[in-house]
Amino acid sequence: MMNLVDMHCDTISRLMQCPAQESLVNNKLCIRLDKMEKVGTLVQFFACFVHAVSYETDKGNAWNQGMKDRAITAAAWDRAWQAVLDMAARIDQEQNEKINVACSYEDILKNQEQGRITAIKTVEEGGVLNGSLSRLGTLYEAGIRLMTLTWNYENCLGYPNSRDSSVMEQGLTAFGAQTVERMNELGMLVDVSHLSDGGFWDCIQISRQPICASHSNARALCSHPRNLTDEMLKALGENGGVAGLNFYPAFLCENGNAAVDDIARHALHMIQVGGEDVVAIGTDFDGFDNEPRESWVNDVSDMELVWEAMYRRGITPRQIDKIKSQNALRVIKAVMK
């Protein structure tokens, strides 16, 4: 049965760095076509992720101490923009008889009828817009249907998550607010993972459509600023949005020595705080080093361990079905055009 929706992986950006012969069919990564088939993947979101500082010609000046000093040049943003377009094209090239890109909920249903996994293109780092709203239209035409507004430093849209409270309090820029409004009009999911707390609340206030935190956990259980507070989880639930459980150990427990039960622990807390409709999956596979070990989710083929851990925590089969796919599909149906 095809019943897994994963709202975030970094497999495409990793594939761009792999040998030419590697692909979704043949690779040593966490996301591979046969592994997705084994676990019953219905939809896999593929992030076109750029680490903008790596596109600087002078990286020393671009990456100074302290979040406030991280200023990326316009030229670097432009090179990162081209990299995003290249990754979006690469996703198209990966299509075959078993996986196909979708731009709407209806496309997903058509793929499902044909027994094909759906790929949804996303951008992780809204800074590539570089202040140009027309670029958002270009992304939409390229099939991008979700954009993570920031990564880990300030951009034209707003401020990132940070342990510096003065940064965390900052919200969206005027251009960021305009971008959220335009994303609503186009039918693109607004993703607040990596965003500052102030930016999150701005999105809640501005967006007329449900928003998502594609790969974020509960800050009450792990105090990393990438995670969501209980107040955020409640607001996300009231907004009709979702938060995708992130499997990165540093976002699951304070010491980073996570077990599968920690994923279930976050899921249960998020249900108790934000409601059973707020929890989804956003593995972050291939976005962090995942050292193979026993009884851990080493790649997508190990997802059954997650469902078993949730069941042991008292999460009901109906709630697990919502987490697997139903909650994410509801938001996709509401937003994506």
C-alpha positions as CSV (number, residue, x, y, z in Angstrom):
1,M,0.0,0.0,0.0
2,M,1.3,3.5,-0.9
3,N,0.6,5.5,2.2
4,L,3.8,7.4,3.2
5,V,4.2,11.1,2.6
6,D,7.6,12.5,3.6
7,M,7.7,16.3,3.5
8,H,11.5,16.8,3.4
9,C,14.6,15.1,2.2
10,D,17.9,16.5,0.8
11,T,18.6,13.7,-1.6
12,I,18.6,15.8,-4.8
13,S,21.3,18.2,-3.5
14,R,23.3,15.1,-2.5
15,L,22.9,13.4,-5.8
16,M,24.2,16.6,-7.5
17,Q,27.5,15.8,-5.7
18,C,27.5,12.1,-6.4
19,P,29.2,10.3,-9.4
20,A,27.3,10.8,-12.7
21,Q,26.0,7.3,-12.8
22,E,24.2,7.6,-9.5
23,S,20.5,8.4,-9.5
24,L,17.3,7.7,-7.5
25,V,17.5,4.2,-8.9
26,N,21.1,3.6,-8.0
27,N,22.7,5.3,-5.0
28,K,24.0,4.8,-1.5
29,L,21.8,7.4,0.1
30,C,18.8,7.2,2.4
31,I,16.3,7.8,-0.3
32,R,16.3,5.3,-3.2
33,L,13.6,4.1,-5.5
34,D,13.5,0.5,-4.4
35,K,13.6,1.5,-0.7
36,M,10.6,3.9,-1.3
37,E,8.7,1.1,-3.0
38,K,9.5,-1.3,-0.1
39,V,8.0,1.0,2.5
40,G,5.1,2.2,0.4
41,T,6.0,5.8,-0.3
42,L,3.1,7.7,-1.9
43,V,4.7,11.2,-2.0
44,Q,8.3,12.3,-1.4
45,F,9.1,16.0,-1.2
46,F,12.6,16.7,-2.7
47,A,14.3,19.9,-1.5
48,C,16.4,21.9,-3.9
49,F,18.7,23.0,-1.0
50,V,21.5,25.5,-1.3
51,H,24.1,26.5,1.3
52,A,24.5,30.0,0.0
53,V,27.8,30.8,1.5
54,S,29.4,28.0,-0.6
55,Y,28.6,30.1,-3.7
56,E,30.8,33.0,-2.4
57,T,34.1,33.5,-4.2
58,D,35.5,34.8,-0.9
59,K,34.1,32.5,1.8
60,G,36.2,34.0,4.6
61,N,34.5,37.3,4.4
62,A,31.0,35.8,4.0
63,W,31.1,33.7,7.1
64,N,32.1,35.7,10.1
65,Q,31.5,35.1,13.8
66,G,27.9,35.6,14.9
67,M,24.6,35.4,13.1
68,K,24.3,39.1,12.6
69,D,27.5,39.3,10.6
70,R,26.6,36.6,8.0
71,A,26.0,38.7,4.9
72,I,25.7,36.8,1.7
73,T,26.5,38.8,-1.4
74,A,24.0,39.3,-4.3
75,A,26.4,37.5,-6.6
76,A,26.4,34.4,-4.4
77,W,22.6,34.5,-4.2
78,D,22.5,34.6,-8.0
79,R,24.8,31.6,-8.3
80,A,22.6,29.7,-5.7
81,W,19.6,30.6,-7.7
82,Q,21.0,28.9,-10.8
83,A,21.9,25.9,-8.7
84,V,18.2,25.6,-7.6
85,L,17.1,25.7,-11.2
86,D,19.6,23.0,-12.0
87,M,18.3,20.8,-9.1
88,A,14.7,21.3,-10.2
89,A,15.7,20.1,-13.7
90,R,17.5,17.2,-12.2
91,I,14.3,16.1,-10.4
92,D,12.5,16.1,-13.8
93,Q,15.3,13.9,-15.2
94,E,14.8,11.4,-12.5
95,Q,11.2,10.6,-13.6
96,N,10.5,7.1,-14.9
97,E,7.8,4.6,-15.0
98,K,7.9,4.3,-11.2
99,I,8.2,8.0,-10.1
100,N,6.6,11.1,-11.5
101,V,6.5,14.8,-10.5
102,A,3.2,16.2,-9.3
103,C,2.2,19.9,-9.0
104,S,-1.3,19.3,-7.4
105,Y,-3.3,17.0,-5.3
106,E,-5.0,15.7,-8.5
107,D,-1.6,14.9,-10.0
108,I,-0.9,12.7,-6.9
109,L,-4.1,10.8,-7.4
110,K,-3.2,10.2,-11.1
111,N,0.2,8.9,-10.1
112,Q,-1.3,6.7,-7.5
113,E,-3.7,5.2,-10.0
114,Q,-0.7,4.4,-12.2
115,G,1.2,2.8,-9.3
116,R,3.8,5.6,-9.4
117,I,5.4,7.4,-6.5
118,T,5.0,11.2,-6.6
119,A,7.9,13.6,-6.4
120,I,7.1,17.1,-5.2
121,K,9.8,19.8,-5.9
122,T,10.6,22.2,-3.1
123,V,13.2,25.0,-2.4
124,E,15.1,25.1,0.9
125,E,16.4,28.6,1.1
126,G,14.1,31.4,0.0
127,G,17.1,33.8,-0.2
128,V,17.6,32.7,-3.8
129,L,14.7,35.1,-4.7
130,N,17.2,37.9,-3.9
131,G,14.4,40.4,-3.6
132,S,12.7,39.5,-6.9
133,L,9.1,38.4,-6.7
134,S,9.3,37.4,-10.4
135,R,11.7,34.7,-9.4
136,L,8.9,33.2,-7.3
137,G,6.8,32.9,-10.5
138,T,9.8,31.2,-12.2
139,L,10.0,28.7,-9.4
140,Y,6.3,28.0,-9.7
141,E,6.6,27.5,-13.5
142,A,9.4,25.1,-12.8
143,G,7.1,23.0,-10.6
144,I,8.2,24.1,-7.2
145,R,5.3,23.8,-4.8
146,L,6.9,24.5,-1.4
147,M,9.5,26.9,-0.2
148,T,11.4,26.9,3.1
149,L,11.6,30.7,3.6
150,T,15.1,30.7,5.3
151,W,17.9,28.3,6.1
152,N,20.3,29.2,8.9
153,Y,21.1,32.9,8.2
154,E,19.3,36.1,7.3
155,N,18.0,36.6,3.8
156,C,15.7,38.9,1.9
157,L,12.6,37.2,3.4
158,G,13.5,37.3,7.1
159,Y,15.6,35.9,9.9
160,P,16.6,32.3,10.8
161,N,16.3,30.2,13.9
162,S,19.0,31.1,16.4
163,R,20.2,30.8,20.0
164,D,20.5,34.6,19.9
165,S,17.2,35.9,21.3
166,S,17.7,39.2,19.4
167,V,17.7,37.3,16.1
168,M,15.0,34.9,17.1
169,E,12.6,37.8,17.8
170,Q,13.0,39.2,14.3
171,G,10.3,38.4,11.8
172,L,9.7,38.7,8.1
173,T,10.9,41.6,6.0
174,A,8.3,43.6,4.0
175,F,9.4,41.5,1.0
176,G,9.0,38.3,3.0
177,A,5.4,39.3,3.9
178,Q,4.7,40.0,0.2
179,T,6.2,36.7,-0.8
180,V,4.0,34.8,1.6
181,E,0.9,36.5,0.2
182,R,2.0,35.7,-3.3
183,M,2.7,32.1,-2.4
184,N,-0.9,31.9,-1.2
185,E,-2.1,33.2,-4.5
186,L,0.0,30.8,-6.5
187,G,-0.8,27.7,-4.5
188,M,2.6,27.1,-2.9
189,L,3.2,25.8,0.6
190,V,4.8,28.2,3.0
191,D,7.4,26.3,5.1
192,V,8.5,27.8,8.4
193,S,11.2,25.2,9.3
194,H,14.5,27.1,9.9
195,L,12.6,30.4,10.4
196,S,12.9,32.6,13.5
197,D,10.1,32.6,16.1
198,G,9.2,36.1,15.0
199,G,9.0,34.9,11.4
200,F,6.8,32.0,12.4
201,W,4.3,34.3,14.0
202,D,4.3,36.6,11.0
203,C,3.5,33.7,8.8
204,I,0.6,32.6,11.0
205,Q,-0.8,36.1,10.9
206,I,-0.2,36.8,7.2
207,S,-1.0,33.5,5.5
208,R,-4.6,32.9,4.4
209,Q,-3.7,29.2,3.8
210,P,-2.4,26.5,6.1
211,I,1.3,26.6,6.6
212,C,3.8,23.9,7.4
213,A,7.0,23.2,9.3
214,S,8.2,20.5,6.9
215,H,10.9,19.1,9.2
216,S,10.7,20.4,12.8
217,N,10.1,18.7,16.2
218,A,8.9,19.8,19.7
219,R,11.1,22.3,21.5
220,A,9.6,21.3,24.9
221,L,11.3,17.9,24.5
222,C,14.5,19.1,22.8
223,S,15.4,22.7,23.2
224,H,17.1,23.3,19.9
225,P,15.8,26.5,18.3
226,R,15.0,24.6,15.1
227,N,12.1,23.0,17.0
228,L,8.6,24.4,17.6
229,T,7.3,25.6,21.0
230,D,4.1,24.4,22.4
231,E,2.5,27.7,21.5
232,M,3.6,27.3,17.9
233,L,2.3,23.8,17.7
234,K,-1.1,25.0,19.0
235,A,-1.2,27.8,16.5
236,L,-0.1,25.5,13.7
237,G,-3.0,23.1,14.6
238,E,-5.5,26.0,14.7
239,N,-4.1,27.2,11.3
240,G,-4.8,23.8,9.8
241,G,-1.1,23.2,9.1
242,V,1.3,20.4,9.9
243,A,4.8,19.8,11.3
244,G,6.9,17.0,9.8
245,L,8.8,14.9,12.4
246,N,12.5,15.3,11.8
247,F,14.8,12.3,12.3
248,Y,18.0,14.3,12.9
249,P,19.1,13.1,16.4
250,A,20.2,16.7,17.5
251,F,16.5,17.7,17.1
252,L,15.2,14.7,19.0
253,C,17.1,14.7,22.3
254,E,19.5,17.0,24.1
255,N,22.5,14.7,23.9
256,G,21.9,13.8,20.3
257,N,21.9,10.1,21.1
258,A,18.5,9.4,19.8
259,A,16.5,6.2,19.6
260,V,13.5,5.5,17.5
261,D,11.3,5.9,20.6
262,D,12.3,9.6,20.6
263,I,10.6,10.1,17.3
264,A,7.4,8.6,18.8
265,R,7.9,10.7,22.0
266,H,7.8,13.9,19.9
267,A,4.9,12.6,17.9
268,L,2.8,12.0,21.0
269,H,3.7,15.3,22.5
270,M,2.8,17.1,19.3
271,I,-0.6,15.3,19.3
272,Q,-1.3,16.2,22.9
273,V,-0.4,19.9,22.3
274,G,-1.4,20.7,18.7
275,G,-3.9,17.9,18.0
276,E,-3.8,14.7,16.0
277,D,-4.1,16.6,12.7
278,V,-0.9,18.6,13.2
279,V,1.7,15.7,12.9
280,A,3.3,14.6,9.7
281,I,6.6,13.2,8.5
282,G,9.6,15.2,7.4
283,T,12.5,12.9,7.8
284,D,15.3,15.2,6.6
285,F,17.0,12.1,5.1
286,D,20.3,12.9,3.4
287,G,20.3,16.2,5.1
288,F,22.5,15.0,7.9
289,D,25.1,12.2,8.5
290,N,23.1,9.1,9.5
291,E,25.6,6.5,10.7
292,P,24.2,3.0,10.3
293,R,23.2,1.3,13.5
294,E,20.9,-1.3,14.8
295,S,17.3,-0.4,15.8
296,W,17.5,3.0,14.1
297,V,15.9,4.5,11.0
298,N,19.0,4.3,8.8
299,D,17.0,5.0,5.6
300,V,13.4,5.1,4.3
301,S,13.2,1.3,4.2
302,D,13.3,1.3,8.0
303,M,10.1,3.3,8.5
304,E,8.2,0.3,10.0
305,L,10.3,0.8,13.2
306,V,8.8,4.3,13.6
307,W,5.2,3.1,13.3
308,E,5.9,0.3,15.8
309,A,7.4,2.8,18.3
310,M,4.4,5.1,17.9
311,Y,2.1,2.2,18.6
312,R,4.0,1.3,21.7
313,R,3.6,4.9,22.9
314,G,-0.1,4.6,22.7
315,I,-0.6,6.4,19.4
316,T,-3.6,4.7,17.8
317,P,-3.6,3.1,14.3
318,R,-5.9,5.9,13.1
319,Q,-3.6,8.5,14.4
320,I,-0.6,6.8,12.8
321,D,-2.4,6.8,9.5
322,K,-2.8,10.5,9.8
323,I,0.8,10.9,10.5
324,K,1.9,8.7,7.7
325,S,0.0,10.6,5.0
326,Q,-3.5,11.9,5.7
327,N,-2.5,15.1,7.5
328,A,0.0,16.1,4.8
329,L,-2.4,15.2,2.0
330,R,-5.0,17.4,3.6
331,V,-2.7,20.4,3.5
332,I,-1.5,19.6,0.0
333,K,-5.1,19.4,-1.2
334,A,-6.0,22.7,0.4
335,V,-3.0,24.7,-0.9
336,M,-1.3,23.2,-3.9
337,K,-2.6,24.3,-7.3
